[in-house]
């Protein structure tokens, strides 16, 4: 079996090398999935991560001459031996006249034409298989391909990559364990990228970096933190985290490079990820199912309640026992949910929204890397501190919004007396025609007072409820119970409160 896998993996490697372009990108993804592919595939395809056979440096010189035509050549020296070669570009060490050691990434000749051909072939293939019954109504392959072409096509413009790298360096600067290379703006062009040289070994080369006080478990946790930040707060995601783009330095410090395949996600998608994580952490299977449906992963005509038991069962296993380790996954007993699994296979209720394709691919690659670093990685345990932070941040934003509304409400109340005085003055000057009776005015004033009182009660109930939620998320259960009691009291009072009208009080004494 291993001999056959080795032979087929080598055939796939050779095919990727001969075709190049998009197929190399696909094989890079395969090489990170140790939980899906046999070891020979991982070992052989891993060589494609940043070791695509290089082109001769002489073939790159015309690219440099064209890009820097009309101005002095900016480099003091360039090492003709590449330090990395990928499907689009080739990386060389170089130096500036001032003495700084840098990295230059040069687009390989003919790359743009090769990708255009790949895209045309993929369009033909995707159009053909999109008519297969298994895909019809479930996956818009053409839209998916268009998204792939858009994101991959962005890699063919190194100026965009330079801009994205600067944004990553600025927005992730609070993580002192992360290095993002400095970009030399004035030297970057559409086909040449110039950046600071950073030291480090590929994250997959564990034997090389383990001796420098690096802890694989710490690195796995830090990688999780970096991508949680990208998905939830930054909303600009590095979509190509294969091992060649993540370097390990020393003391479990990391360097992130190659930002060509990066993309922004919408606020709706970011909110969806946050809500899914909160539902997962709170073991709220209904919330998870509802979010999957809201985000388009479940077909609209599917009754999500039928899969509630399955989700609850999976979440229970995940929370307490499941790690990314292949053996742990294989040990799961599926007998209690075999009926639900059979129904899923029969009804095929899931969709793959095209806008989520690269997010799913990125999460898959990260899962493969984390499996390698820490086979005992527990999803629930590792995500817990991030979920608490997300919940706290969400509370802070809600509180800020509520205080803004409260401030506006108070300003309206404060401005009411001057407005009343102005209105009375207009009455005295007979500029206002009063067609209402005193009884109607009293009734409206009573209604206004009642609305103000009920509004204050509702706000007290709301803030008490928010406080209950925060204390619960922080696992301060006694405080949460007390705060919940206040919230219930205020809310019930809000529901039953009815201020007696002045007319009713007067009528009581007249009778």
C-alpha positions in Angstrom: 0.0 0.0 0.0 2.8 2.5 0.9 4.6 1.7 -2.3 1.5 2.5 -4.3 0.8 5.7 -2.4 4.5 6.8 -2.9 4.2 6.1 -6.7 0.9 8.0 -7.0 2.1 10.9 -4.9 5.2 11.2 -7.1 3.0 11.2 -10.2 0.8 14.0 -8.8 4.0 15.9 -7.9 5.4 15.6 -11.4 2.0 16.6 -12.9 1.9 19.7 -10.8 5.4 20.6 -11.8 4.8 20.1 -15.5 1.5 22.0 -15.5 2.4 24.6 -12.8 0.1 27.5 -11.9 -3.2 26.6 -10.1 -2.4 22.9 -9.7 0.6 23.7 -7.5 -1.7 25.8 -5.3 -4.0 22.8 -4.9 -1.2 20.4 -4.1 0.1 22.8 -1.4 -3.2 22.4 0.3 -3.1 18.6 0.1 0.4 18.6 1.7 -0.9 20.1 5.0 -3.8 17.6 5.5 -2.1 14.8 7.5 -5.5 13.7 8.7 -6.7 13.1 5.2 -3.7 11.8 3.1 -1.2 9.0 3.7 2.3 9.9 4.8 3.9 9.5 1.3 1.6 12.2 -0.1 2.5 14.6 2.7 6.3 14.0 2.4 6.3 14.3 -1.4 3.8 17.1 -1.9 5.3 19.2 0.9 8.2 19.9 -1.5 5.8 22.1 -3.4 5.3 24.5 -0.5 8.2 26.7 -1.5 10.4 24.4 -3.4 9.0 24.4 -6.8 11.9 23.8 -9.2 13.5 27.2 -9.7 14.1 29.0 -13.0 17.6 30.2 -13.9 18.4 33.6 -12.5 19.4 34.8 -16.0 15.7 34.4 -17.1 14.7 36.8 -14.3 17.1 39.6 -15.2 14.9 40.9 -18.1 12.0 41.3 -15.6 14.2 43.4 -13.3 15.5 45.5 -16.3 12.0 46.2 -17.5 10.6 47.1 -14.0 13.5 49.5 -13.2 14.0 50.9 -16.6 14.7 54.7 -16.6 16.2 54.9 -13.1 19.4 53.7 -11.4 19.4 50.0 -10.6 18.6 49.9 -6.8 20.4 46.8 -5.7 24.1 46.5 -4.7 24.1 42.8 -5.2 21.7 39.9 -5.8 22.4 36.3 -4.9 21.7 34.2 -8.1 20.8 31.2 -6.0 17.2 31.4 -4.9 16.2 30.7 -1.3 12.6 29.8 -2.4 10.7 29.2 -5.5 6.9 29.1 -5.8 4.3 28.8 -8.6 4.3 32.6 -9.2 7.5 34.1 -8.0 11.1 33.3 -7.0 12.8 34.7 -3.9 16.4 35.8 -3.8 18.5 37.5 -1.1 19.9 40.8 -2.1 21.5 44.0 -0.6 21.0 47.7 -0.8 23.8 50.2 -1.3 23.2 51.4 2.3 24.1 47.9 3.5 20.7 46.5 4.4 20.1 42.8 3.6 16.7 42.3 1.9 14.6 39.8 0.0 13.3 40.4 -3.5 10.5 38.4 -4.9 10.5 38.3 -8.7 7.6 37.2 -10.9 8.6 34.3 -13.1 8.5 35.0 -16.9 5.3 33.7 -18.5 3.4 33.4 -15.2 0.5 35.6 -16.2 0.0 33.8 -19.5 0.2 30.4 -17.7 -2.5 31.4 -15.2 -4.7 32.8 -17.9 -4.6 29.3 -19.6 -5.3 27.5 -16.3 -8.3 29.7 -15.6 -9.7 29.0 -19.1 -9.3 25.3 -18.6 -10.8 25.4 -15.1 -13.7 27.4 -16.5 -14.4 24.7 -19.1 -14.1 21.9 -16.5 -16.3 23.6 -13.9 -18.9 24.5 -16.5 -19.0 20.8 -17.5 -19.3 19.3 -14.0 -21.7 22.0 -12.8 -24.4 20.1 -14.8 -23.9 17.0 -12.7 -26.8 16.3 -10.5 -24.8 16.1 -7.3 -23.9 19.8 -7.7 -27.1 21.3 -9.1 -28.9 23.4 -6.6 -26.2 22.9 -4.0 -23.0 24.6 -5.2 -22.6 27.4 -7.7 -19.3 26.1 -9.2 -19.0 29.0 -11.7 -19.3 31.6 -8.9 -16.9 29.6 -6.9 -14.4 29.6 -9.7 -14.9 33.4 -10.2 -14.0 33.9 -6.5 -10.9 31.7 -6.9 -9.8 33.6 -10.0 -10.3 36.9 -8.2 -8.3 36.0 -5.1 -5.6 34.1 -7.0 -5.4 36.8 -9.7 -4.6 39.3 -7.0 -1.4 37.4 -6.4 -0.2 38.5 -9.9 0.1 42.1 -8.7 2.9 42.5 -6.2 1.9 46.2 -5.4 -1.3 44.9 -3.9 0.7 42.4 -1.8 2.9 45.2 -0.6 -0.1 47.2 0.5 -1.7 44.2 2.3 1.6 43.4 4.1 1.8 46.9 5.5 -1.8 46.6 6.8 -0.9 43.3 8.5 2.2 44.8 10.0 0.2 47.7 11.4 -2.9 45.8 12.7 -1.0 42.8 14.2 1.7 44.9 15.9 0.2 44.3 19.3 1.4 40.7 19.2 5.0 41.0 20.3 5.8 37.4 19.2 5.0 38.1 15.6 7.2 39.6 12.9 5.8 40.9 9.6 8.5 42.0 7.2 9.0 45.7 6.5 8.1 46.6 2.9 10.4 49.0 0.9 7.6 50.9 -0.9 9.8 52.9 -3.3 11.4 49.7 -4.7 8.2 47.6 -5.2 6.6 47.3 -8.7 3.9 45.2 -10.2 6.3 42.3 -10.7 9.0 42.9 -8.1 8.4 42.9 -4.3 11.2 44.1 -2.0 11.0 43.5 1.8 13.0 43.1 4.9 14.9 39.8 5.4 13.6 37.8 8.4 15.2 34.7 9.8 13.3 31.5 10.6 12.5 28.0 9.6 9.3 26.7 8.0 6.8 25.7 10.7 6.8 22.1 9.3 10.6 21.7 9.9 10.2 21.0 13.6 13.5 19.3 14.0 15.3 22.4 12.9 13.6 24.9 15.2 12.9 22.8 18.3 16.4 23.5 19.6 15.9 27.3 19.9 13.6 27.2 22.9 10.5 26.7 20.8 7.4 24.9 22.2 5.1 23.4 19.6 2.1 23.7 21.9 2.7 27.4 22.5 3.2 27.9 18.7 -0.1 26.2 18.0 -1.9 28.4 20.5 -0.3 31.5 19.1 -1.3 30.5 15.6 -4.9 30.2 16.8 -4.8 33.6 18.4 -3.5 35.3 15.2 -6.2 33.8 13.1 -9.0 34.5 15.6 -7.8 38.2 15.4 -7.9 38.2 11.6 -11.4 36.6 11.4 -13.1 38.6 14.2 -11.3 42.0 14.5 -9.0 42.6 11.6 -11.4 41.1 8.9 -8.4 40.8 6.5 -7.3 37.2 6.3 -4.1 35.5 5.2 -5.6 32.8 3.0 -2.4 31.0 2.2 -1.0 29.8 5.6 0.9 26.8 4.2 4.0 25.9 6.2 6.3 27.7 3.8 4.6 31.0 4.7 4.9 30.6 8.5 8.4 30.8 9.9 9.5 29.9 13.5 12.2 32.0 15.0 13.2 31.5 18.6 11.3 31.5 22.0 8.1 30.4 20.1 8.1 33.6 18.0 6.6 33.5 14.6 7.0 35.4 11.3 4.2 35.6 8.7 5.2 36.1 5.1 3.7 36.1 1.6 0.5 38.1 1.7 -0.4 37.6 -2.0 -3.4 35.4 -1.3 -5.2 37.5 1.3 -8.7 38.9 1.3 -11.2 40.9 3.2 -14.3 39.3 4.8 -17.6 41.1 5.3 -18.9 42.2 8.7 -21.8 39.7 8.2 -19.3 36.9 7.8 -17.2 38.1 10.8 -20.3 38.3 12.9 -21.3 34.9 11.8 -18.0 33.4 12.8 -18.2 35.1 16.2 -21.8 33.9 16.8 -20.8 30.3 15.8 -17.9 30.4 18.3 -20.2 31.7 21.0 -22.8 29.0 20.3 -20.1 26.4 20.3 -18.6 27.6 23.6 -22.0 27.8 25.3 -23.0 24.4 23.8 -26.0 26.0 22.3 -26.7 23.6 19.4 -29.8 25.5 18.3 -27.8 28.7 18.0 -25.1 26.9 15.9 -27.7 25.4 13.6 -29.5 28.7 13.2 -26.2 30.5 12.4 -25.3 27.8 9.8 -28.7 28.4 8.2 -28.4 32.2 8.3 -24.9 32.0 6.7 -26.2 29.8 3.9 -24.6 26.5 4.9 -28.0 24.8 5.3 -30.5 24.8 2.5 -33.5 27.0 3.2 -36.1 24.2 2.8 -34.3 22.0 5.4 -35.8 21.5 8.8 -32.7 22.2 11.0 -34.4 20.7 14.1 -33.9 17.2 12.6 -30.2 17.5 13.1 -30.3 19.0 16.5 -29.4 15.8 18.3 -26.4 15.2 16.0 -25.0 18.7 16.6 -25.5 18.3 20.4 -23.7 14.9 20.3 -20.8 16.2 18.3 -20.4 19.3 20.5 -20.5 17.2 23.6 -17.6 15.0 22.2 -15.7 18.1 21.0 -16.0 19.9 24.3 -14.5 17.2 26.4 -12.6 14.6 24.5 -12.0 15.4 20.8 -8.7 16.7 19.7 -7.4 17.2 16.1 -5.5 13.9 16.5 -6.5 11.3 13.8 -6.7 8.5 16.4 -9.1 10.5 18.6 -11.4 11.2 15.7 -11.4 7.6 14.7 -12.4 6.6 18.3 -15.7 8.5 18.2 -18.7 6.2 18.7 -21.2 7.2 16.0 -23.9 4.6 17.0 -26.1 7.0 19.0 -26.4 9.3 15.9 -26.3 6.8 13.1 -29.9 7.6 12.1 -29.2 11.4 11.8 -26.0 10.7 9.8 -27.9 8.5 7.4 -30.5 11.2 6.9 -27.7 13.7 6.2 -26.2 11.4 3.6 -29.7 10.9 2.0 -30.9 14.5 2.0 -27.6 16.3 1.5 -28.8 19.4 3.3 -25.5 21.4 3.2 -24.4 24.1 0.8 -21.0 25.6 0.3 -21.4 29.4 -0.2 -18.7 30.5 -2.6 -17.7 33.5 -0.4 -16.7 31.0 2.3 -14.6 28.7 0.1 -11.2 30.4 1.0 -12.1 30.6 4.7 -12.9 26.9 4.8 -9.7 26.1 2.9 -7.7 28.3 5.3 -9.2 26.7 8.4 -8.4 23.3 6.9 -4.8 24.2 6.3 -4.5 25.5 9.9 -6.0 22.3 11.3 -3.4 20.3 9.5 -0.5 22.4 10.8 -2.0 22.4 14.4 -2.3 18.6 14.2 1.4 18.4 13.4 2.4 20.8 16.2 0.1 19.5 18.9 -1.8 16.3 18.4 -3.4 16.8 21.8 -4.8 20.2 20.9 -8.2 20.5 22.5 -10.6 22.8 20.6 -12.8 23.7 23.6 -9.8 24.4 25.9 -7.8 26.5 23.4 -10.8 28.6 22.2 -12.2 29.3 25.6 -10.1 32.5 26.4 -10.7 33.9 23.0 -14.5 33.3 23.3 -14.5 35.1 26.6 -12.7 38.1 25.0 -15.1 38.1 22.1 -18.1 38.1 24.5 -16.6 40.9 26.6 -15.8 43.0 23.5 -19.3 42.5 22.2 -20.7 43.6 25.6 -18.5 46.7 25.5 -19.7 47.6 22.1 -23.3 47.0 23.1 -22.8 49.1 26.3 -21.2 51.9 24.3 -24.2 51.9 21.9 -26.7 51.8 24.8 -24.9 54.7 26.6 -25.0 56.7 23.3 -28.8 56.2 23.1 -29.1 57.0 26.9 -27.1 60.3 26.4 -29.4 61.3 23.5 -32.5 60.4 25.6 -31.2 62.6 28.5 -30.4 65.4 26.1 -33.9 65.3 24.8 -35.4 65.4 28.3 -33.1 68.3 29.3 -34.1 70.3 26.2 -37.8 69.7 26.9 -38.5 72.6 29.4 -37.1 75.3 27.0 -39.1 73.8 24.2 -42.3 73.9 26.4 -41.6 77.6 27.3 -41.2 78.4 23.6 -44.5 76.6 22.9 -46.3 78.5 25.7 -44.9 81.8 24.3 -46.3 81.0 20.9 -49.7 80.2 22.5 -49.7 83.6 24.3 -48.9 85.3 21.0 -51.8 83.3 19.5 -49.5 81.8 16.9 -50.8 78.3 17.7 -54.5 77.3 17.3 -55.4 75.1 20.2 -58.2 72.9 19.1 -57.7 70.3 21.8 -59.6 70.2 25.1 -57.8 70.4 28.5 -58.8 66.8 29.0 -57.0 65.7 25.9 -53.9 67.6 26.9 -53.9 66.0 30.3 -54.3 62.6 28.7 -51.3 63.1 26.5 -49.2 64.4 29.3 -50.1 61.3 31.4 -49.1 59.2 28.4 -45.7 61.0 28.1 -45.0 60.5 31.8 -45.9 56.8 31.6 -43.6 56.4 28.5 -40.7 58.0 30.3 -41.2 55.8 33.4 -41.5 52.6 31.4 -38.4 53.6 29.3 -36.3 54.0 32.4 -37.5 50.6 33.8 -36.7 48.9 30.4 -33.2 50.4 30.4 -32.6 49.2 34.0 -33.8 45.7 33.0 -31.6 45.8 29.9 -28.4 46.8 31.7 -29.1 44.2 34.4 -29.6 41.6 31.7 -26.3 42.5 30.0 -24.5 42.4 33.3 -26.0 38.9 33.9 -24.6 37.7 30.6 -21.1 39.1 31.2 -20.9 37.6 34.7 -22.1 34.3 33.3 -19.5 34.3 30.6 -16.8 35.1 33.2 -18.2 32.2 35.3 -19.1 34.4 38.2 -22.4 32.5 38.8 -23.4 34.0 42.2 -23.2 37.5 40.8 -25.0 36.5 37.7 -27.9 35.1 39.7 -28.3 38.3 41.7 -28.1 40.5 38.6 -30.6 38.2 36.8 -33.0 38.7 39.7 -32.8 42.5 39.4 -33.3 42.2 35.7 -36.5 40.1 36.1 -37.9 42.5 38.7 -37.3 45.5 36.5 -38.7 43.8 33.4 -41.9 42.6 35.2 -42.4 46.1 36.6 -42.0 47.4 33.1 -44.6 45.0 31.8 -47.3 45.8 34.5 -46.5 49.4 35.1 -49.4 51.8 34.4 -49.2 55.3 35.9 -52.6 56.4 37.1 -53.9 59.3 35.1 -54.6 62.7 36.7 -58.2 62.4 35.5 -58.7 59.1 37.4 -57.3 60.7 40.6 -59.6 63.7 40.4 -62.6 61.5 39.6 -62.0 59.4 42.7 -62.4 62.5 45.0 -65.3 64.0 43.1 -67.3 60.8 43.5 
